[in-house]
Amino acid sequence: MTRYRITIDSENCALDRLCCEEAPNTFDVDEEGQTYVMDPEGDPPEYIKLAAKRCQMQAITLHDAETGEQVYPKRR
């Protein structure tokens, strides 16, 4: 099973909570309104990737936890 190292670019985060809707056990918003990774293994990998894809600002970056390869967004 793929595991991700997840980073969130808080400068680009739209704070729309779409990632929290797709992967509620992985992403959350703190008291100050900042999105953070609550548990990088909280949801199945496909939910986490879908959450990253739903981010309109592409503020979520996923790397394969074992290889370090950037999985999303794909580099050109």
PDB file with one MODEL, atoms N, CA, C and O in Angstrom:
MODEL        1
ATOM      1  N   MET A   1       0.848  -1.189   0.000  1.00  0.00           N
ATOM      2  CA  MET A   1       0.000   0.000   0.000  1.00  0.00           C
ATOM      3  C   MET A   1       0.888   1.245   0.000  1.00  0.00           C
ATOM      4  O   MET A   1       1.845   1.343   0.768  1.00  0.00           O
ATOM      5  N   THR A   2       0.555   2.175  -0.862  1.00  0.00           N
ATOM      6  CA  THR A   2       1.299   3.422  -0.952  1.00  0.00           C
ATOM      7  C   THR A   2       1.030   4.279   0.270  1.00  0.00           C
ATOM      8  O   THR A   2      -0.113   4.448   0.695  1.00  0.00           O
ATOM      9  N   ARG A   3       2.100   4.814   0.822  1.00  0.00           N
ATOM     10  CA  ARG A   3       1.965   5.789   1.895  1.00  0.00           C
ATOM     11  C   ARG A   3       2.566   7.084   1.390  1.00  0.00           C
ATOM     12  O   ARG A   3       3.495   7.079   0.583  1.00  0.00           O
ATOM     13  N   TYR A   4       2.029   8.185   1.869  1.00  0.00           N
ATOM     14  CA  TYR A   4       2.475   9.486   1.384  1.00  0.00           C
ATOM     15  C   TYR A   4       3.133  10.314   2.473  1.00  0.00           C
ATOM     16  O   TYR A   4       2.766  10.250   3.646  1.00  0.00           O
ATOM     17  N   ARG A   5       4.117  11.093   2.046  1.00  0.00           N
ATOM     18  CA  ARG A   5       4.606  12.208   2.843  1.00  0.00           C
ATOM     19  C   ARG A   5       3.839  13.390   2.276  1.00  0.00           C
ATOM     20  O   ARG A   5       3.936  13.682   1.084  1.00  0.00           O
ATOM     21  N   ILE A   6       3.087  14.064   3.112  1.00  0.00           N
ATOM     22  CA  ILE A   6       2.157  15.105   2.673  1.00  0.00           C
ATOM     23  C   ILE A   6       2.643  16.464   3.159  1.00  0.00           C
ATOM     24  O   ILE A   6       2.978  16.637   4.331  1.00  0.00           O
ATOM     25  N   THR A   7       2.676  17.420   2.243  1.00  0.00           N
ATOM     26  CA  THR A   7       2.973  18.793   2.642  1.00  0.00           C
ATOM     27  C   THR A   7       1.844  19.692   2.162  1.00  0.00           C
ATOM     28  O   THR A   7       1.228  19.455   1.123  1.00  0.00           O
ATOM     29  N   ILE A   8       1.591  20.731   2.950  1.00  0.00           N
ATOM     30  CA  ILE A   8       0.564  21.711   2.608  1.00  0.00           C
ATOM     31  C   ILE A   8       1.227  23.077   2.547  1.00  0.00           C
ATOM     32  O   ILE A   8       1.875  23.510   3.500  1.00  0.00           O
ATOM     33  N   ASP A   9       1.058  23.747   1.422  1.00  0.00           N
ATOM     34  CA  ASP A   9       1.570  25.102   1.257  1.00  0.00           C
ATOM     35  C   ASP A   9       0.512  26.046   1.831  1.00  0.00           C
ATOM     36  O   ASP A   9      -0.460  26.387   1.157  1.00  0.00           O
ATOM     37  N   SER A  10       0.710  26.454   3.058  1.00  0.00           N
ATOM     38  CA  SER A  10      -0.301  27.265   3.741  1.00  0.00           C
ATOM     39  C   SER A  10      -0.504  28.631   3.082  1.00  0.00           C
ATOM     40  O   SER A  10      -1.559  29.244   3.245  1.00  0.00           O
ATOM     41  N   GLU A  11       0.489  29.107   2.345  1.00  0.00           N
ATOM     42  CA  GLU A  11       0.354  30.381   1.629  1.00  0.00           C
ATOM     43  C   GLU A  11      -0.667  30.273   0.495  1.00  0.00           C
ATOM     44  O   GLU A  11      -1.341  31.249   0.167  1.00  0.00           O
ATOM     45  N   ASN A  12      -0.779  29.079  -0.105  1.00  0.00           N
ATOM     46  CA  ASN A  12      -1.688  28.882  -1.235  1.00  0.00           C
ATOM     47  C   ASN A  12      -3.009  28.230  -0.856  1.00  0.00           C
ATOM     48  O   ASN A  12      -3.911  28.145  -1.690  1.00  0.00           O
ATOM     49  N   CYS A  13      -3.141  27.773   0.367  1.00  0.00           N
ATOM     50  CA  CYS A  13      -4.345  27.077   0.800  1.00  0.00           C
ATOM     51  C   CYS A  13      -5.539  28.033   0.769  1.00  0.00           C
ATOM     52  O   CYS A  13      -5.493  29.122   1.340  1.00  0.00           O
ATOM     53  N   ALA A  14      -6.615  27.603   0.088  1.00  0.00           N
ATOM     54  CA  ALA A  14      -7.823  28.424  -0.023  1.00  0.00           C
ATOM     55  C   ALA A  14      -8.730  28.299   1.198  1.00  0.00           C
ATOM     56  O   ALA A  14      -9.722  29.021   1.307  1.00  0.00           O
ATOM     57  N   LEU A  15      -8.406  27.403   2.105  1.00  0.00           N
ATOM     58  CA  LEU A  15      -9.177  27.194   3.335  1.00  0.00           C
ATOM     59  C   LEU A  15     -10.627  26.810   3.050  1.00  0.00           C
ATOM     60  O   LEU A  15     -11.526  27.170   3.810  1.00  0.00           O
ATOM     61  N   ASP A  16     -10.856  26.082   1.958  1.00  0.00           N
ATOM     62  CA  ASP A  16     -12.215  25.679   1.613  1.00  0.00           C
ATOM     63  C   ASP A  16     -12.604  24.317   2.199  1.00  0.00           C
ATOM     64  O   ASP A  16     -13.746  23.881   2.056  1.00  0.00           O
ATOM     65  N   ARG A  17     -11.669  23.660   2.847  1.00  0.00           N
ATOM     66  CA  ARG A  17     -11.879  22.398   3.561  1.00  0.00           C
ATOM     67  C   ARG A  17     -12.249  21.227   2.643  1.00  0.00           C
ATOM     68  O   ARG A  17     -12.739  20.208   3.129  1.00  0.00           O
ATOM     69  N   LEU A  18     -12.028  21.346   1.343  1.00  0.00           N
ATOM     70  CA  LEU A  18     -12.347  20.237   0.440  1.00  0.00           C
ATOM     71  C   LEU A  18     -11.503  19.005   0.776  1.00  0.00           C
ATOM     72  O   LEU A  18     -11.985  17.876   0.687  1.00  0.00           O
ATOM     73  N   CYS A  19     -10.267  19.223   1.157  1.00  0.00           N
ATOM     74  CA  CYS A  19      -9.414  18.088   1.526  1.00  0.00           C
ATOM     75  C   CYS A  19      -9.962  17.382   2.768  1.00  0.00           C
ATOM     76  O   CYS A  19      -9.884  16.158   2.877  1.00  0.00           O
ATOM     77  N   CYS A  20     -10.509  18.151   3.690  1.00  0.00           N
ATOM     78  CA  CYS A  20     -11.089  17.572   4.915  1.00  0.00           C
ATOM     79  C   CYS A  20     -12.327  16.746   4.595  1.00  0.00           C
ATOM     80  O   CYS A  20     -12.611  15.761   5.276  1.00  0.00           O
ATOM     81  N   GLU A  21     -13.058  17.138   3.572  1.00  0.00           N
ATOM     82  CA  GLU A  21     -14.243  16.385   3.166  1.00  0.00           C
ATOM     83  C   GLU A  21     -13.855  15.047   2.547  1.00  0.00           C
ATOM     84  O   GLU A  21     -14.500  14.031   2.804  1.00  0.00           O
ATOM     85  N   GLU A  22     -12.798  15.046   1.730  1.00  0.00           N
ATOM     86  CA  GLU A  22     -12.372  13.824   1.030  1.00  0.00           C
ATOM     87  C   GLU A  22     -11.605  12.869   1.931  1.00  0.00           C
ATOM     88  O   GLU A  22     -11.740  11.651   1.806  1.00  0.00           O
ATOM     89  N   ALA A  23     -10.810  13.408   2.827  1.00  0.00           N
ATOM     90  CA  ALA A  23      -9.976  12.574   3.703  1.00  0.00           C
ATOM     91  C   ALA A  23     -10.030  13.136   5.130  1.00  0.00           C
ATOM     92  O   ALA A  23      -9.053  13.717   5.603  1.00  0.00           O
ATOM     93  N   PRO A  24     -11.164  12.967   5.815  1.00  0.00           N
ATOM     94  CA  PRO A  24     -11.385  13.598   7.112  1.00  0.00           C
ATOM     95  C   PRO A  24     -10.507  13.073   8.245  1.00  0.00           C
ATOM     96  O   PRO A  24     -10.379  13.729   9.278  1.00  0.00           O
ATOM     97  N   ASN A  25      -9.907  11.913   8.066  1.00  0.00           N
ATOM     98  CA  ASN A  25      -9.026  11.381   9.103  1.00  0.00           C
ATOM     99  C   ASN A  25      -7.570  11.735   8.846  1.00  0.00           C
ATOM    100  O   ASN A  25      -6.689  11.397   9.636  1.00  0.00           O
ATOM    101  N   THR A  26      -7.326  12.420   7.735  1.00  0.00           N
ATOM    102  CA  THR A  26      -5.968  12.834   7.379  1.00  0.00           C
ATOM    103  C   THR A  26      -5.789  14.333   7.556  1.00  0.00           C
ATOM    104  O   THR A  26      -4.793  14.777   8.128  1.00  0.00           O
ATOM    105  N   PHE A  27      -6.745  15.117   7.071  1.00  0.00           N
ATOM    106  CA  PHE A  27      -6.644  16.577   7.095  1.00  0.00           C
ATOM    107  C   PHE A  27      -7.636  17.178   8.089  1.00  0.00           C
ATOM    108  O   PHE A  27      -8.730  16.655   8.305  1.00  0.00           O
ATOM    109  N   ASP A  28      -7.216  18.294   8.684  1.00  0.00           N
ATOM    110  CA  ASP A  28      -8.103  19.033   9.583  1.00  0.00           C
ATOM    111  C   ASP A  28      -7.683  20.495   9.543  1.00  0.00           C
ATOM    112  O   ASP A  28      -6.653  20.843   8.965  1.00  0.00           O
ATOM    113  N   VAL A  29      -8.487  21.339  10.161  1.00  0.00           N
ATOM    114  CA  VAL A  29      -8.210  22.767  10.256  1.00  0.00           C
ATOM    115  C   VAL A  29      -8.080  23.114  11.728  1.00  0.00           C
ATOM    116  O   VAL A  29      -8.925  22.733  12.539  1.00  0.00           O
ATOM    117  N   ASP A  30      -7.022  23.837  12.072  1.00  0.00           N
ATOM    118  CA  ASP A  30      -6.797  24.182  13.477  1.00  0.00           C
ATOM    119  C   ASP A  30      -7.615  25.399  13.897  1.00  0.00           C
ATOM    120  O   ASP A  30      -8.376  25.947  13.099  1.00  0.00           O
ATOM    121  N   GLU A  31      -7.457  25.816  15.138  1.00  0.00           N
ATOM    122  CA  GLU A  31      -8.225  26.931  15.708  1.00  0.00           C
ATOM    123  C   GLU A  31      -7.979  28.241  14.972  1.00  0.00           C
ATOM    124  O   GLU A  31      -8.825  29.135  14.972  1.00  0.00           O
ATOM    125  N   GLU A  32      -6.810  28.344  14.343  1.00  0.00           N
ATOM    126  CA  GLU A  32      -6.457  29.566  13.627  1.00  0.00           C
ATOM    127  C   GLU A  32      -6.865  29.511  12.156  1.00  0.00           C
ATOM    128  O   GLU A  32      -6.578  30.435  11.395  1.00  0.00           O
ATOM    129  N   GLY A  33      -7.535  28.424  11.755  1.00  0.00           N
ATOM    130  CA  GLY A  33      -8.026  28.298  10.399  1.00  0.00           C
ATOM    131  C   GLY A  33      -7.029  27.738   9.405  1.00  0.00           C
ATOM    132  O   GLY A  33      -7.271  27.785   8.199  1.00  0.00           O
ATOM    133  N   GLN A  34      -5.906  27.207   9.885  1.00  0.00           N
ATOM    134  CA  GLN A  34      -4.892  26.649   9.003  1.00  0.00           C
ATOM    135  C   GLN A  34      -5.110  25.145   8.824  1.00  0.00           C
ATOM    136  O   GLN A  34      -5.328  24.418   9.794  1.00  0.00           O
ATOM    137  N   THR A  35      -5.048  24.697   7.580  1.00  0.00           N
ATOM    138  CA  THR A  35      -5.172  23.271   7.289  1.00  0.00           C
ATOM    139  C   THR A  35      -3.869  22.589   7.666  1.00  0.00           C
ATOM    140  O   THR A  35      -2.787  23.125   7.428  1.00  0.00           O
ATOM    141  N   TYR A  36      -3.978  21.408   8.252  1.00  0.00           N
ATOM    142  CA  TYR A  36      -2.781  20.649   8.626  1.00  0.00           C
ATOM    143  C   TYR A  36      -3.040  19.161   8.433  1.00  0.00           C
ATOM    144  O   TYR A  36      -4.183  18.726   8.292  1.00  0.00           O
ATOM    145  N   VAL A  37      -1.958  18.391   8.430  1.00  0.00           N
ATOM    146  CA  VAL A  37      -2.040  16.942   8.314  1.00  0.00           C
ATOM    147  C   VAL A  37      -2.162  16.385   9.724  1.00  0.00           C
ATOM    148  O   VAL A  37      -1.230  16.457  10.524  1.00  0.00           O
ATOM    149  N   MET A  38      -3.314  15.839  10.003  1.00  0.00           N
ATOM    150  CA  MET A  38      -3.596  15.267  11.319  1.00  0.00           C
ATOM    151  C   MET A  38      -2.941  13.887  11.439  1.00  0.00           C
ATOM    152  O   MET A  38      -2.325  13.570  12.456  1.00  0.00           O
ATOM    153  N   ASP A  39      -3.083  13.066  10.382  1.00  0.00           N
ATOM    154  CA  ASP A  39      -2.529  11.713  10.356  1.00  0.00           C
ATOM    155  C   ASP A  39      -2.290  11.333   8.899  1.00  0.00           C
ATOM    156  O   ASP A  39      -3.256  11.136   8.161  1.00  0.00           O
ATOM    157  N   PRO A  40      -1.033  11.225   8.458  1.00  0.00           N
ATOM    158  CA  PRO A  40      -0.764  10.921   7.053  1.00  0.00           C
ATOM    159  C   PRO A  40      -1.254   9.552   6.602  1.00  0.00           C
ATOM    160  O   PRO A  40      -1.283   9.268   5.404  1.00  0.00           O
ATOM    161  N   GLU A  41      -1.636   8.712   7.538  1.00  0.00           N
ATOM    162  CA  GLU A  41      -2.173   7.390   7.204  1.00  0.00           C
ATOM    163  C   GLU A  41      -3.610   7.235   7.683  1.00  0.00           C
ATOM    164  O   GLU A  41      -4.099   6.116   7.840  1.00  0.00           O
ATOM    165  N   GLY A  42      -4.288   8.357   7.916  1.00  0.00           N
ATOM    166  CA  GLY A  42      -5.635   8.329   8.469  1.00  0.00           C
ATOM    167  C   GLY A  42      -6.707   7.810   7.534  1.00  0.00           C
ATOM    168  O   GLY A  42      -7.735   7.297   7.975  1.00  0.00           O
ATOM    169  N   ASP A  43      -6.463   7.947   6.242  1.00  0.00           N
ATOM    170  CA  ASP A  43      -7.423   7.503   5.236  1.00  0.00           C
ATOM    171  C   ASP A  43      -6.693   6.649   4.205  1.00  0.00           C
ATOM    172  O   ASP A  43      -5.465   6.678   4.130  1.00  0.00           O
ATOM    173  N   PRO A  44      -7.443   5.890   3.413  1.00  0.00           N
ATOM    174  CA  PRO A  44      -6.814   5.120   2.339  1.00  0.00           C
ATOM    175  C   PRO A  44      -6.084   6.064   1.370  1.00  0.00           C
ATOM    176  O   PRO A  44      -6.519   7.198   1.165  1.00  0.00           O
ATOM    177  N   PRO A  45      -4.984   5.601   0.782  1.00  0.00           N
ATOM    178  CA  PRO A  45      -4.208   6.456  -0.124  1.00  0.00           C
ATOM    179  C   PRO A  45      -5.030   7.068  -1.259  1.00  0.00           C
ATOM    180  O   PRO A  45      -4.768   8.197  -1.674  1.00  0.00           O
ATOM    181  N   GLU A  46      -6.016   6.332  -1.761  1.00  0.00           N
ATOM    182  CA  GLU A  46      -6.813   6.888  -2.864  1.00  0.00           C
ATOM    183  C   GLU A  46      -7.650   8.078  -2.406  1.00  0.00           C
ATOM    184  O   GLU A  46      -7.902   8.987  -3.198  1.00  0.00           O
ATOM    185  N   TYR A  47      -8.087   8.094  -1.147  1.00  0.00           N
ATOM    186  CA  TYR A  47      -8.838   9.237  -0.616  1.00  0.00           C
ATOM    187  C   TYR A  47      -7.907  10.449  -0.470  1.00  0.00           C
ATOM    188  O   TYR A  47      -8.287  11.581  -0.768  1.00  0.00           O
ATOM    189  N   ILE A  48      -6.687  10.183  -0.007  1.00  0.00           N
ATOM    190  CA  ILE A  48      -5.720  11.261   0.185  1.00  0.00           C
ATOM    191  C   ILE A  48      -5.360  11.882  -1.161  1.00  0.00           C
ATOM    192  O   ILE A  48      -5.280  13.105  -1.282  1.00  0.00           O
ATOM    193  N   LYS A  49      -5.143  11.041  -2.169  1.00  0.00           N
ATOM    194  CA  LYS A  49      -4.812  11.565  -3.492  1.00  0.00           C
ATOM    195  C   LYS A  49      -5.987  12.344  -4.076  1.00  0.00           C
ATOM    196  O   LYS A  49      -5.784  13.377  -4.714  1.00  0.00           O
ATOM    197  N   LEU A  50      -7.200  11.868  -3.870  1.00  0.00           N
ATOM    198  CA  LEU A  50      -8.382  12.587  -4.334  1.00  0.00           C
ATOM    199  C   LEU A  50      -8.489  13.943  -3.639  1.00  0.00           C
ATOM    200  O   LEU A  50      -8.845  14.939  -4.269  1.00  0.00           O
ATOM    201  N   ALA A  51      -8.185  13.981  -2.356  1.00  0.00           N
ATOM    202  CA  ALA A  51      -8.205  15.246  -1.618  1.00  0.00           C
ATOM    203  C   ALA A  51      -7.201  16.227  -2.220  1.00  0.00           C
ATOM    204  O   ALA A  51      -7.502  17.409  -2.384  1.00  0.00           O
ATOM    205  N   ALA A  52      -6.018  15.735  -2.545  1.00  0.00           N
ATOM    206  CA  ALA A  52      -4.998  16.592  -3.157  1.00  0.00           C
ATOM    207  C   ALA A  52      -5.468  17.097  -4.520  1.00  0.00           C
ATOM    208  O   ALA A  52      -5.254  18.260  -4.860  1.00  0.00           O
ATOM    209  N   LYS A  53      -6.104  16.229  -5.293  1.00  0.00           N
ATOM    210  CA  LYS A  53      -6.596  16.618  -6.611  1.00  0.00           C
ATOM    211  C   LYS A  53      -7.730  17.635  -6.530  1.00  0.00           C
ATOM    212  O   LYS A  53      -7.877  18.467  -7.425  1.00  0.00           O
ATOM    213  N   ARG A  54      -8.524  17.580  -5.481  1.00  0.00           N
ATOM    214  CA  ARG A  54      -9.649  18.525  -5.328  1.00  0.00           C
ATOM    215  C   ARG A  54      -9.177  19.910  -4.912  1.00  0.00           C
ATOM    216  O   ARG A  54      -9.927  20.879  -5.023  1.00  0.00           O
ATOM    217  N   CYS A  55      -7.949  20.012  -4.437  1.00  0.00           N
ATOM    218  CA  CYS A  55      -7.418  21.308  -4.009  1.00  0.00           C
ATOM    219  C   CYS A  55      -7.215  22.195  -5.235  1.00  0.00           C
ATOM    220  O   CYS A  55      -6.318  21.957  -6.043  1.00  0.00           O
ATOM    221  N   GLN A  56      -8.046  23.206  -5.363  1.00  0.00           N
ATOM    222  CA  GLN A  56      -8.014  24.095  -6.521  1.00  0.00           C
ATOM    223  C   GLN A  56      -6.716  24.888  -6.609  1.00  0.00           C
ATOM    224  O   GLN A  56      -6.316  25.308  -7.695  1.00  0.00           O
ATOM    225  N   MET A  57      -6.071  25.091  -5.494  1.00  0.00           N
ATOM    226  CA  MET A  57      -4.852  25.887  -5.455  1.00  0.00           C
ATOM    227  C   MET A  57      -3.590  25.021  -5.538  1.00  0.00           C
ATOM    228  O   MET A  57      -2.476  25.543  -5.517  1.00  0.00           O
ATOM    229  N   GLN A  58      -3.763  23.721  -5.631  1.00  0.00           N
ATOM    230  CA  GLN A  58      -2.660  22.754  -5.624  1.00  0.00           C
ATOM    231  C   GLN A  58      -1.717  23.014  -4.451  1.00  0.00           C
ATOM    232  O   GLN A  58      -0.496  23.011  -4.603  1.00  0.00           O
ATOM    233  N   ALA A  59      -2.303  23.237  -3.296  1.00  0.00           N
ATOM    234  CA  ALA A  59      -1.529  23.496  -2.087  1.00  0.00           C
ATOM    235  C   ALA A  59      -1.037  22.215  -1.421  1.00  0.00           C
ATOM    236  O   ALA A  59      -0.205  22.271  -0.515  1.00  0.00           O
ATOM    237  N   ILE A  60      -1.540  21.064  -1.859  1.00  0.00           N
ATOM    238  CA  ILE A  60      -1.153  19.779  -1.268  1.00  0.00           C
ATOM    239  C   ILE A  60      -0.199  19.062  -2.213  1.00  0.00           C
ATOM    240  O   ILE A  60      -0.497  18.873  -3.393  1.00  0.00           O
ATOM    241  N   THR A  61       0.942  18.670  -1.681  1.00  0.00           N
ATOM    242  CA  THR A  61       1.912  17.900  -2.447  1.00  0.00           C
ATOM    243  C   THR A  61       2.073  16.544  -1.783  1.00  0.00           C
ATOM    244  O   THR A  61       2.211  16.443  -0.564  1.00  0.00           O
ATOM    245  N   LEU A  62       2.054  15.501  -2.606  1.00  0.00           N
ATOM    246  CA  LEU A  62       2.217  14.132  -2.117  1.00  0.00           C
ATOM    247  C   LEU A  62       3.507  13.551  -2.664  1.00  0.00           C
ATOM    248  O   LEU A  62       3.787  13.628  -3.861  1.00  0.00           O
ATOM    249  N   HIS A  63       4.291  12.963  -1.757  1.00  0.00           N
ATOM    250  CA  HIS A  63       5.491  12.220  -2.132  1.00  0.00           C
ATOM    251  C   HIS A  63       5.324  10.791  -1.633  1.00  0.00           C
ATOM    252  O   HIS A  63       4.759  10.560  -0.563  1.00  0.00           O
ATOM    253  N   ASP A  64       5.816   9.839  -2.409  1.00  0.00           N
ATOM    254  CA  ASP A  64       5.837   8.451  -1.967  1.00  0.00           C
ATOM    255  C   ASP A  64       6.728   8.393  -0.730  1.00  0.00           C
ATOM    256  O   ASP A  64       7.879   8.826  -0.776  1.00  0.00           O
ATOM    257  N   ALA A  65       6.210   7.864   0.367  1.00  0.00           N
ATOM    258  CA  ALA A  65       6.941   7.848   1.631  1.00  0.00           C
ATOM    259  C   ALA A  65       8.204   6.987   1.570  1.00  0.00           C
ATOM    260  O   ALA A  65       9.161   7.244   2.299  1.00  0.00           O
ATOM    261  N   GLU A  66       8.212   5.979   0.715  1.00  0.00           N
ATOM    262  CA  GLU A  66       9.385   5.104   0.618  1.00  0.00           C
ATOM    263  C   GLU A  66      10.448   5.638  -0.332  1.00  0.00           C
ATOM    264  O   GLU A  66      11.632   5.660   0.006  1.00  0.00           O
ATOM    265  N   THR A  67      10.032   6.067  -1.513  1.00  0.00           N
ATOM    266  CA  THR A  67      10.996   6.470  -2.541  1.00  0.00           C
ATOM    267  C   THR A  67      11.289   7.959  -2.551  1.00  0.00           C
ATOM    268  O   THR A  67      12.329   8.384  -3.054  1.00  0.00           O
ATOM    269  N   GLY A  68      10.382   8.755  -2.001  1.00  0.00           N
ATOM    270  CA  GLY A  68      10.537  10.201  -2.034  1.00  0.00           C
ATOM    271  C   GLY A  68      10.066  10.827  -3.332  1.00  0.00           C
ATOM    272  O   GLY A  68      10.079  12.050  -3.468  1.00  0.00           O
ATOM    273  N   GLU A  69       9.648  10.005  -4.291  1.00  0.00           N
ATOM    274  CA  GLU A  69       9.182  10.502  -5.578  1.00  0.00           C
ATOM    275  C   GLU A  69       7.910  11.321  -5.408  1.00  0.00           C
ATOM    276  O   GLU A  69       6.994  10.922  -4.690  1.00  0.00           O
ATOM    277  N   GLN A  70       7.863  12.475  -6.081  1.00  0.00           N
ATOM    278  CA  GLN A  70       6.663  13.288  -6.037  1.00  0.00           C
ATOM    279  C   GLN A  70       5.585  12.603  -6.851  1.00  0.00           C
ATOM    280  O   GLN A  70       5.765  12.328  -8.037  1.00  0.00           O
ATOM    281  N   VAL A  71       4.452  12.326  -6.198  1.00  0.00           N
ATOM    282  CA  VAL A  71       3.335  11.612  -6.810  1.00  0.00           C
ATOM    283  C   VAL A  71       2.286  12.585  -7.333  1.00  0.00           C
ATOM    284  O   VAL A  71       1.708  12.371  -8.399  1.00  0.00           O
ATOM    285  N   TYR A  72       2.042  13.655  -6.578  1.00  0.00           N
ATOM    286  CA  TYR A  72       1.050  14.662  -6.974  1.00  0.00           C
ATOM    287  C   TYR A  72       1.447  16.012  -6.427  1.00  0.00           C
ATOM    288  O   TYR A  72       1.884  16.088  -5.279  1.00  0.00           O
ATOM    289  N   PRO A  73       1.317  17.087  -7.196  1.00  0.00           N
ATOM    290  CA  PRO A  73       1.070  17.055  -8.632  1.00  0.00           C
ATOM    291  C   PRO A  73       2.294  16.519  -9.354  1.00  0.00           C
ATOM    292  O   PRO A  73       3.424  16.652  -8.884  1.00  0.00           O
ATOM    293  N   LYS A  74       2.046  15.915 -10.497  1.00  0.00           N
ATOM    294  CA  LYS A  74       3.139  15.349 -11.293  1.00  0.00           C
ATOM    295  C   LYS A  74       4.021  16.485 -11.788  1.00  0.00           C
ATOM    296  O   LYS A  74       3.525  17.522 -12.227  1.00  0.00           O
ATOM    297  N   ARG A  75       5.324  16.282 -11.715  1.00  0.00           N
ATOM    298  CA  ARG A  75       6.248  17.259 -12.268  1.00  0.00           C
ATOM    299  C   ARG A  75       6.276  17.119 -13.772  1.00  0.00           C
ATOM    300  O   ARG A  75       6.157  16.020 -14.315  1.00  0.00           O
ATOM    301  N   ARG A  76       6.432  18.224 -14.423  1.00  0.00           N
ATOM    302  CA  ARG A  76       6.453  18.213 -15.899  1.00  0.00           C
ATOM    303  C   ARG A  76       7.849  18.064 -16.404  1.00  0.00           C
ATOM    304  O   ARG A  76       8.068  18.034 -17.615  1.00  0.00           O
TER     305      ARG A  76
ENDMDL
END
